[in-house]
Amino acid sequence: MSGGIGMAQAAADHRAAIEDVARVVEGQDPARWTQAPQPGKWSPSEIAQHLILSYGPPLAELDGGSGFVVRVGWWKRVALRWRFLPQILGGKFPQGAPAPREIRPKTGAADPVQAARDLRESAVLFADRLAEAERARRVRLTHPYFGKLTAPQILKLMAVHAGHHRAQFPPARPGS
């Protein structure tokens, strides 16, 4: 279930999605950076931090450490893969999907410019390391709800995830 996407296309989609989100992050109003739109929702700084954190577990797994913890049993994983993975790989992230514990922000990113820089750096590091690993062997990384995914699936999922959160940022400040 690769979603019919190859590594080159997944990498291109990932680069484009991250650059798009990073530009939106850079354009955020620093005065509103830490303000949540409503109680229980993340502020722009927390959304940015969540996106940055999302690269940590898969990078750790590429290094031979532990990545994400699988949160559901095998039967539920099969059902989730059948129901949601094709939708995500097709470009639509489900609303209300819970963030795994490992990537829930405890604090927000310092400021919009630094957050955009950190996001770009994390995304490039991950994509480069994943491509390097994929050239050496077939890579399968752990997703907390879907189990093991191929390298193109992971990159595409990360791209769609970024796009999902892009829509949660307020409009950029005037003139940015």
C-alpha positions, -999 to 999 in steps of 0.1 A, spaced: 0 0 0 24 27 -12 -4 48 -25 12 45 -59 38 71 -51 75 66 -56 104 80 -35 112 109 -58 76 121 -59 71 117 -22 104 137 -15 92 165 -39 58 166 -22 75 167 12 99 195 2 70 216 -13 47 211 17 74 220 43 85 251 23 49 262 21 43 258 58 77 274 67 67 305 47 34 307 66 52 303 99 76 331 90 47 354 83 31 349 117 25 380 139 50 377 168 24 395 190 0 366 184 25 338 182 17 323 216 -20 330 216 -43 300 212 -73 307 190 -96 292 217 -92 272 249 -79 237 243 -64 245 209 -27 250 201 -12 284 195 8 290 163 40 285 183 27 251 196 16 240 161 51 249 148 68 230 176 45 200 170 56 199 133 93 202 143 89 174 170 72 151 145 107 144 129 122 132 162 109 97 165 114 86 129 150 101 130 156 82 162 144 50 146 166 56 115 195 58 140 186 24 154 168 38 185 132 36 193 108 57 172 71 60 178 53 36 201 25 17 184 -6 28 202 -32 3 189 -34 -35 185 -29 -53 153 -66 -56 143 -72 -19 149 -40 -10 130 -53 -30 100 -86 -12 102 -69 22 105 -46 14 76 -76 3 54 -98 33 64 -74 62 67 -40 56 51 -53 58 15 -71 90 23 -39 105 38 -16 93 10 -42 109 -13 -37 142 3 -63 145 30 -54 143 67 -84 133 90 -97 161 112 -94 154 150 -67 128 147 -50 127 181 -13 137 182 9 109 196 23 117 230 59 119 217 51 149 195 27 169 216 44 202 223 52 210 260 62 245 250 59 265 218 86 274 194 106 306 203 96 329 175 82 325 139 115 330 121 134 305 143 105 281 141 105 282 103 143 277 103 140 247 127 112 232 107 132 234 74 163 220 91 144 191 107 126 182 75 157 183 53 177 163 78 150 136 79 145 135 42 182 133 35 187 106 62 157 86 50 169 87 13 204 76 24 190 47 44 166 38 15 195 36 -9 212 11 14 182 -10 22 144 -11 22 133 12 50 102 7 70 95 31 99 69 28 127 38 50 127 19 50 160 -15 41 144 -5 24 111 25 3 121 54 0 97 53 22 66 76 25 36 99 54 30 76 70 4 46 65 26 63 82 55 74 112 34 40 116 19 23 113 53 47 140 67 38 163 37 1 159 42 5 163 80 23 196 74 -5 207 50 -31 198 75 -15 220 102 -8 248 77 -45 255 76 -45 260 113 -22 290 113 -39 324 113 -35 346 82 0 361 79 6 396 93 2 423 67 33 429 45 48 395 50 
